């Protein structure tokens, strides 16, 4: 049986389309797997930070600048090594660091009478947003990549406003920024997941980093909102 002759009669684009689909499925599968694994060092970092009373040195402004410096250092290193196993280890190291940074917020929540419930609700809410954005990413026909520039500008404005609020100490501004953060990073999550589904992102380490940052910010800001509106008395 001449299979070579049969294959030559097939449209040339079919093989390329099949290969592209396999790559897309591989990136999506590996992204979800690495994302699940990355939650382990995040939880460990939050637990260790809470137990040890971790905090960055210096005042609020210095701590914020130090955090940004370390975070962007990780971003640069992960981007440079994203095609090797080193990129995976750096990503996991970054998620442990982010767990440490989350520990003060988690510790404050645990000091409330209903703190455990608030953390569980924030986690459940984050999961529901992730499922909703994942479903939309697979069904929305419009290309949403053009939103990235506007969302990035929104994040920069939030960072500036957050640093300004170190001196202003305005609770209303803090709550407003948390609401905006949930909305902006939910939109970021939708854009990133659509890019992965459509094959616009071919590296699962970069994809995982983007999705992780959105999930992290959604969870932490949901927790801030829940503590502000439904937090019980501190024990």
KABELQUI-V899207 format. One record per helix or strand of 2 or more residues. SS is the DSSP state (A for helix, B for strand). FROM is the first residue (numbers start at 1). TO is the last residue. If there is no record, write none. Layout:
SS/FROM/TO, SS/FROM/TO
This chain:
A/3/8, A/12/52, A/60/80, A/85/110, A/115/139, A/147/168, A/171/197, A/204/230
